[in-house]
Amino acid sequence: MKIPGFNAKVMFDSVVNARKKDEIQEEAKRLSRVENNAKWFPHYQTVKKMVKEGLSVEERNAFEEEVEEWKRNRIPSVVQGE
């Protein structure tokens, strides 16, 4: 049985998706030249990779710390509901 926040495997991408979701979606929409259509979704992984590569050292370290916190204390309910 999968229980939200308990069974999810927390990885760096989990934190990036949670913290940079809006930025990733907006850039994916821009690349696909659509606003309210699922056609932008295939660009999501490409844009997420670009966003990860553009993280500052401070952001990367903060996200790594958040990964460890989520592993210890579970994924915050605010993030689970997204």
Order of alpha helices (4+ residues) and beta strands (2+ residues): alpha-alpha-alpha-alpha-alpha
